[in-house]
Amino acid sequence: MKNNTTRFMVAAALLAALDIVFVRLLPSYFLPPGQYLFRITPQFLCYGLAGWLIGPGWAMGTAAVADIIGAMVNPTGPGTVFPGYTLTAILSGLVYGLMLYRRKPQLWRGLTAAGLHLVAVALPLTSLWMLMQNETPFLTTFWLALPWRAAAVPLFGIALFGVQKALGKPTARLFGG
């Protein structure tokens, strides 16, 4: 196998930049009853594409760099430099990388990766970080976030699969897949 380090570094840099744009410039905020603020972004596409194209290790690094640089360049509220969110980003890259790297794009893989990310990373860790930062009760955050996060899983899985199919085999081959 040839050395893909330069390609991987370029892809990681591009996906980190895209992540920063998605999180800092394109978020949608929701304020449901109970006054708890939810943010939804297309950031999952960066995690998913990094995991699919450059693998779990690179995806973890890409997510960490994007989170740290994004928080320094454009903080979006209290606690944006909190290391817990960086850990969440790193674990997100790991989940998507383990589920998608060097695997043929299939809808069930995108749905499974999005669902596993929800159950193992996003929902429990975000609830924990909110407890640590704002003293918001863990179960309150968890149960308020569960419906909209669960509703997002099929959307995220379908969108990820669609982007993978749009990029196609030549892109995967470029990265050794």
C-alpha positions as CSV (number, residue, x, y, z in Angstrom):
1,M,0.0,0.0,0.0
2,K,1.3,3.4,-0.8
3,N,1.9,6.2,1.7
4,N,-1.3,8.3,1.9
5,T,0.0,10.6,4.6
6,T,-0.2,13.8,2.5
7,R,-3.6,12.9,1.2
8,F,-4.8,12.2,4.7
9,M,-3.4,15.4,6.0
10,V,-5.0,17.5,3.3
11,A,-8.4,15.7,3.8
12,A,-8.1,16.2,7.6
13,A,-7.4,19.9,7.2
14,L,-10.3,20.4,4.7
15,L,-12.7,18.4,6.9
16,A,-11.6,20.3,10.0
17,A,-12.2,23.6,8.2
18,L,-15.6,22.4,7.1
19,D,-16.4,21.3,10.6
20,I,-15.5,24.8,11.9
21,V,-17.8,26.4,9.3
22,F,-20.6,24.0,10.0
23,V,-20.5,24.5,13.8
24,R,-19.7,28.1,14.0
25,L,-21.6,29.6,11.1
26,L,-24.4,27.2,10.3
27,P,-26.0,25.9,13.5
28,S,-29.7,25.8,14.1
29,Y,-30.9,26.5,17.7
30,F,-34.0,25.1,19.2
31,L,-35.6,26.3,22.4
32,P,-38.2,23.8,23.6
33,P,-40.5,24.1,26.6
34,G,-38.3,24.1,29.7
35,Q,-36.0,26.7,28.2
36,Y,-33.2,24.2,27.3
37,L,-31.2,25.2,24.3
38,F,-30.4,22.6,21.6
39,R,-28.1,23.1,18.7
40,I,-28.1,20.9,15.6
41,T,-25.4,21.2,12.9
42,P,-24.3,19.3,9.8
43,Q,-21.0,18.6,11.8
44,F,-21.8,14.8,11.7
45,L,-20.9,14.9,8.0
46,C,-17.4,16.0,8.8
47,Y,-17.0,13.2,11.4
48,G,-18.6,10.6,9.0
49,L,-16.5,11.6,6.0
50,A,-13.3,11.7,8.0
51,G,-14.1,8.3,9.4
52,W,-15.0,6.9,6.0
53,L,-12.0,8.4,4.1
54,I,-9.1,8.6,6.5
55,G,-10.0,6.2,9.3
56,P,-10.6,6.4,13.0
57,G,-7.2,7.7,14.1
58,W,-7.2,10.6,11.6
59,A,-10.9,11.3,12.2
60,M,-10.3,11.6,16.0
61,G,-7.4,14.0,15.3
62,T,-9.5,16.0,12.8
63,A,-12.3,16.3,15.3
64,A,-10.0,17.4,18.1
65,V,-8.3,20.0,16.0
66,A,-11.5,21.4,14.6
67,D,-13.0,21.6,18.1
68,I,-10.0,23.4,19.6
69,I,-9.4,25.8,16.7
70,G,-13.1,26.5,16.4
71,A,-13.5,27.3,20.1
72,M,-10.4,29.7,19.9
73,V,-11.5,31.4,16.7
74,N,-15.2,31.8,17.4
75,P,-16.5,30.8,20.8
76,T,-20.2,30.2,20.6
77,G,-21.2,30.6,24.3
78,P,-20.0,29.7,27.7
79,G,-17.7,26.7,28.0
80,T,-16.8,26.3,24.4
81,V,-13.2,25.6,25.3
82,F,-14.3,23.0,27.8
83,P,-12.1,19.8,27.3
84,G,-15.2,17.6,27.7
85,Y,-16.5,18.8,24.3
86,T,-13.2,18.0,22.7
87,L,-13.4,14.5,24.2
88,T,-16.9,14.2,22.7
89,A,-15.5,15.2,19.3
90,I,-12.7,12.7,19.5
91,L,-15.0,9.9,20.4
92,S,-17.3,10.9,17.6
93,G,-14.5,10.6,15.1
94,L,-13.7,7.2,16.6
95,V,-17.3,5.9,16.3
96,Y,-17.6,7.0,12.7
97,G,-14.2,5.8,11.8
98,L,-14.8,2.3,13.3
99,M,-18.1,2.0,11.5
100,L,-17.3,3.4,8.1
101,Y,-13.5,3.2,7.3
102,R,-12.8,1.2,4.2
103,R,-16.4,0.0,4.0
104,K,-18.7,0.3,1.1
105,P,-21.3,3.1,1.6
106,Q,-24.6,1.5,2.7
107,L,-27.6,3.1,4.2
108,W,-27.7,0.8,7.2
109,R,-24.0,1.6,8.0
110,G,-24.8,5.4,8.1
111,L,-27.9,4.8,10.2
112,T,-26.0,2.5,12.6
113,A,-23.1,4.9,12.9
114,A,-25.5,7.8,13.7
115,G,-27.4,5.7,16.2
116,L,-24.3,4.4,17.9
117,H,-23.0,8.0,18.1
118,L,-26.2,9.1,19.7
119,V,-26.3,6.3,22.3
120,A,-22.6,6.0,23.1
121,V,-21.3,9.5,22.7
122,A,-23.6,12.5,22.1
123,L,-26.4,11.9,24.5
124,P,-24.6,10.7,27.6
125,L,-21.5,12.9,27.3
126,T,-23.4,16.1,26.4
127,S,-25.7,15.5,29.4
128,L,-22.6,15.0,31.6
129,W,-20.9,18.1,30.4
130,M,-24.0,20.2,30.9
131,L,-24.2,18.9,34.5
132,M,-20.5,19.7,35.1
133,Q,-20.7,23.2,33.5
134,N,-24.1,24.5,34.3
135,E,-25.3,22.2,37.1
136,T,-28.2,21.2,34.8
137,P,-29.4,17.8,36.1
138,F,-28.1,14.9,34.0
139,L,-31.5,13.2,33.5
140,T,-33.2,16.5,32.6
141,T,-30.7,17.2,29.9
142,F,-30.8,13.5,28.8
143,W,-34.5,13.3,28.5
144,L,-35.0,16.7,26.9
145,A,-32.3,15.9,24.3
146,L,-33.4,12.3,23.6
147,P,-36.5,13.0,21.3
148,W,-34.8,15.5,18.9
149,R,-31.5,13.5,18.8
150,A,-33.4,10.3,18.1
151,A,-35.4,12.1,15.4
152,A,-32.1,13.3,13.9
153,V,-30.6,9.8,13.6
154,P,-32.4,8.8,10.4
155,L,-31.8,12.2,8.9
156,F,-28.1,12.0,9.7
157,G,-27.7,8.5,8.5
158,I,-29.5,9.2,5.2
159,A,-27.6,12.4,4.6
160,L,-24.2,10.7,5.3
161,F,-25.1,7.9,3.0
162,G,-26.1,10.3,0.3
163,V,-22.9,12.3,0.5
164,Q,-20.9,9.1,0.4
165,K,-22.7,8.0,-2.7
166,A,-22.3,11.4,-4.3
167,L,-18.5,11.3,-3.7
168,G,-18.4,7.8,-5.0
169,K,-15.8,5.2,-5.6
170,P,-13.1,7.5,-7.1
171,T,-12.9,9.4,-3.8
172,A,-12.7,6.3,-1.7
173,R,-10.0,4.9,-4.0
174,L,-8.1,8.1,-3.7
175,F,-7.7,7.3,0.0
176,G,-7.0,3.6,-0.4
177,G,-10.5,2.3,0.1
